[in-house]
Amino acid sequence: CVLMSCVMCKAVVSTQSTLRRALTLCIWHGSALAISCLTSNLASAISLVGSIAALFMLFYPGMMLIMQGGSKAWLVSGVILAILGLFIFFWTVGFTFYQMAV
């Protein structure tokens, strides 16, 4: 009975993980498609999609380190990653919109 519940828990976690990955993939491709359709310059579209990549690579892992709540070093690393990810995201988006306006 315990073995069966453990297997079912793994199946539920696996299903949730797969669903989360599929949702992230749909958001990524949907935003890339919307950005490329709305911008007139390919370089601007690549820059905006790259700014979203900064969130996926830096901000979200930083938030996971913060929510994990381990030692103080893990917390500081998470804060640094999250702030760096947000900085790169907003700087890239701002610079891209500035270039499109000029």
NORGI-V141960 format. One record per residue. N is the residue number from 1. RES is the residue in three letters. PHI is phi as a letter, one per 40 degrees, with the letter a starting at -180 (NA if undefined). Layout:
n=N res=RES phi=PHI
n=N res=RES phi=PHI
This chain:
n=1 res=CYS phi=NA
n=2 res=VAL phi=c
n=3 res=LEU phi=c
n=4 res=MET phi=c
n=5 res=SER phi=c
n=6 res=CYS phi=c
n=7 res=VAL phi=c
n=8 res=MET phi=c
n=9 res=CYS phi=c
n=10 res=LYS phi=c
n=11 res=ALA phi=c
n=12 res=VAL phi=c
n=13 res=VAL phi=c
n=14 res=SER phi=c
n=15 res=THR phi=c
n=16 res=GLN phi=c
n=17 res=SER phi=c
n=18 res=THR phi=c
n=19 res=LEU phi=c
n=20 res=ARG phi=c
n=21 res=ARG phi=c
n=22 res=ALA phi=c
n=23 res=LEU phi=c
n=24 res=THR phi=c
n=25 res=LEU phi=c
n=26 res=CYS phi=c
n=27 res=ILE phi=c
n=28 res=TRP phi=c
n=29 res=HIS phi=c
n=30 res=GLY phi=c
n=31 res=SER phi=c
n=32 res=ALA phi=c
n=33 res=LEU phi=c
n=34 res=ALA phi=c
n=35 res=ILE phi=c
n=36 res=SER phi=c
n=37 res=CYS phi=c
n=38 res=LEU phi=c
n=39 res=THR phi=c
n=40 res=SER phi=c
n=41 res=ASN phi=b
n=42 res=LEU phi=c
n=43 res=ALA phi=c
n=44 res=SER phi=c
n=45 res=ALA phi=c
n=46 res=ILE phi=c
n=47 res=SER phi=c
n=48 res=LEU phi=c
n=49 res=VAL phi=c
n=50 res=GLY phi=c
n=51 res=SER phi=c
n=52 res=ILE phi=c
n=53 res=ALA phi=c
n=54 res=ALA phi=c
n=55 res=LEU phi=c
n=56 res=PHE phi=c
n=57 res=MET phi=c
n=58 res=LEU phi=b
n=59 res=PHE phi=c
n=60 res=TYR phi=c
n=61 res=PRO phi=c
n=62 res=GLY phi=c
n=63 res=MET phi=c
n=64 res=MET phi=c
n=65 res=LEU phi=c
n=66 res=ILE phi=c
n=67 res=MET phi=c
n=68 res=GLN phi=c
n=69 res=GLY phi=g
n=70 res=GLY phi=c
n=71 res=SER phi=c
n=72 res=LYS phi=c
n=73 res=ALA phi=c
n=74 res=TRP phi=c
n=75 res=LEU phi=c
n=76 res=VAL phi=c
n=77 res=SER phi=c
n=78 res=GLY phi=c
n=79 res=VAL phi=c
n=80 res=ILE phi=c
n=81 res=LEU phi=c
n=82 res=ALA phi=c
n=83 res=ILE phi=c
n=84 res=LEU phi=c
n=85 res=GLY phi=c
n=86 res=LEU phi=c
n=87 res=PHE phi=c
n=88 res=ILE phi=c
n=89 res=PHE phi=c
n=90 res=PHE phi=c
n=91 res=TRP phi=c
n=92 res=THR phi=c
n=93 res=VAL phi=c
n=94 res=GLY phi=c
n=95 res=PHE phi=c
n=96 res=THR phi=c
n=97 res=PHE phi=c
n=98 res=TYR phi=c
n=99 res=GLN phi=c
n=100 res=MET phi=c
n=101 res=ALA phi=c
n=102 res=VAL phi=c
